[in-house]
């Protein structure tokens, strides 16, 4: 997705949004937890913004906004990814902090094989690796994550397979397996779904299902909506996500 208009204004907007996440992050590929085997073109920004989000974990409710991801294309089939999100607790015990910044991370995504997502034959394959950064009013440690991604596009739809291993901020091993299914890419509005399972050592396994849609408003702008239901042990999780993905050039 491309847009070369008003790069100075676009950069100022991006700078403000990144400051918002640094004080007050982002889904890998909106509205999902998994990602795709594609990177931003060199010299271009991709902004993933979730201004609307509601989360319920058991009896606790949160407003998740903003969720922001900033991706910048590098040479050699790579992009750098900065992400995080602000959570505001609507229900909290005395002494608990109302605001937190979670899911903070800095990653490099590297193309290993160009394929269907780059208009070439076969599957697209990529890896993403980087640091889980300390959160604000949450986990203060630093972790590391490495993931493998494979994507294939057909006339009937697109599939993205994800697997990731992480050493969490609390220094525990974590395994993530996820699948994204999308409707025909040629449609202006395409239905989407995601299923993932995540297991952290010493914690209950999380199983999640998301259903939603992506609306390609124009070549450089897409809007998304998703409803997620998950369970972590005996805790039910319900989440609403809505946002956008905007691409623009800095040149």
N, C-alpha and C positions, 0 to 999 in steps of 0.2 A: 504494500500500500504506500502511495507516494503523495507528497504535497510539498511544494517548494515555496509557498507563499508565507511571508512575514516570519522568517526564521528567528529574528531578534525577539519579537513578541512571544513566540513559542518557547524560546529558551528561558525568558523571564518567568513565564507561567510554570515551566518545569522546575525551575529553581525554587519558586515558592512552594510547590507541592512537595519537593524533596525536603525542604526545611520543615514542612508540616509533619512529615513522618519522623523526622529526626527529633522533634520535640513533642509531639502529640501521640501495610506494605503489601500485600500485593500477592496476587495469585499468579502462578507461573504462566498460565494461559487462561484468560478470563472466559467463563466464570469458574474454572476448574482448580483442583489442587495439583493435578498432573500438568504436563506440558507437551509441546510438539517438537518434532525434529526439524526446526527451522530457526534461522537467526535473522536479525535485522541487517539490511544492507549497510556496507561501510559508510560512515558519516551521517547516518540517520538515527533518529530517536524513535522509540516506541513507548508511549505512555499508557499504562494500564491503571485505570482509576475506578475505584469502587466507592462512590459517594453515598450509597445506600446499602446498609447491611444490618441484619438483625440475627442474633444468635441466642439460643437457649440451650444450656447444658444442665440437665436435671431441673432443679428449681431456680437456677440462676439465669438471669437475662442480661444481655449485653447489646449495646449499639456498636456496630463495627463500621467506623467511618472516620477518616478515609482509609481505604486499603489502596496502596499505591505501589506500582512497580515501574522502574525506569530502566529501559534497555537501550544500550548504545552499540551500534554496529562497528566492529573492528575489521581490519584486514585479515585475510587467511581463514574466512569462514567462521568468525568468532563474534560473540557479543558479550558485553559486560552487563550484569543484572544486579540492580540494587532494589531491595524490597522490604516491606514492613507494613504494619497496620495498627491503627489505634482502636482500642477497645474501651468503652465506657460502661461500667457496671451499673445496671438499674436496680439490682438487688444485692446488697452487701451486708456483711456482719459488721458490728462496731469495730473500728480499728482497721478495717480493710480499705485498701486504696481504690478510689473510684476510677481513675484513668490508668491505662497501661499501654505500652507499645510492644507488640508481639510479632512473631514470625519475621524478625529482622534477619537479613542475610545479604551477603555479597558473593556473587557467583560468576563464573565464566562458562558460557555454553559454546561448544566446539562442534562443528559439523565433521563427521567422520566419513559420510557418504552422501552425496547429493542424489536425490531421487525425485519421487512424485511431487513433493512439496516445492521443489525447485524446477518443476516442469521437465524432469528428466526421467528415464525409465527406471523402474524398480523402487524399492523402499528407500526412504530417507532415514539416515541413522545419525544420531548425535550423542554427545555426552555433556553433562553439566556437573561442575564441581566447584566447591567453594566453602565459605565459612558461615556458620550460624553465629550471628553476632549477639552480644549481650542485649537483653531486653530492658525496658524501663518499667520499674515496679513489677518485675517478674524474675525470670531466670537470669542471673548475672554472668554465668559462665560462657565459654566459647566452644563451639563444636565444629564439626566438619561433615560435609556430605558429598557423595559422588553418585551420579545417576546415569543410566543408559536409557535412551529413547529411540524408538523405531516408529515411523509413520508411513502409512500407505494410503493413497487416495484412489478410489474407484469412481465410476460414474454414479453409483448408488450412494456413495458416502465415503467417509474417511475414518480410519482407525489409528489411534496413537497408543502404543504400549510403553509403560514406564516401570522401571525398577530402580530403587535407590537404597543405598546403605549409608547410615549416618552414625556419627559419634555425637550424642546430644550435648546440650549445654550442661546437663547434670552428669555427663560422662557415663552414659549408658548406650548400648548398641540399639539401633533402630533399623527395621526393615520396612520398606514401603513398596507395594505393588499396585499399579493403577492402570485402568483402561478407559480411554475416551472414545466415544462413538459420535460421529456427526452425520447429519443428513447430506444430501447432494450439495456440493460447494457452489454449484451454479445458481442455486436458489438465493434470492435476496434475504429471505428469512429461513434459516435451517434449524431443525430440532437437534438438540445435543443431549448427551447423557454421559455420566462418569460413574464408575464403580472403583473403589479402592479399599485395600486392607492395609493396616499399619500396626506393627507390633514393636513396642519398646520393652527392653528387658525389665522385668519386675512390675510391668503395668499391664492392664487388660488390653486385649486387642481391640482396635477400632475398625469397624466395618461401615462403609459409607456408600450411599447412592445419591446422585444428583441428577435432576432432570431440568432442562431449560431450553433456551433458544438464543441464537445469535442473529442479529439483524445488521447486514452490511448496508449502511446508509449511503456511503460512497466508498471509493477505492481506498481512502485513507482513514475512514472512520467506521467503527462497528460498535453497536450497542449490545449488551448481553443481559440475560436474566436467568437466574437459577434458584431452585428450591432443593435443599439438601437435607436428608435424614440419615442419621448415623447412630451407632450404639458403641459405647466404650465400656465393656463389662456390663454393669447394671444401670449405667447412666445413658439416658436417651438424649440425643443432640438434634436440634432442629435449627436450620439456618436459611435465611433469605439473602440472596446476593443480586445486586444490580449495578451495572457500571458501563464503562466504555473502554475501547482501545483506539488510540489515535497515533498515527505515524506522521512524521514530518522530517524534512531535511534541515541540516544545519549549515548547508553550503549555499 
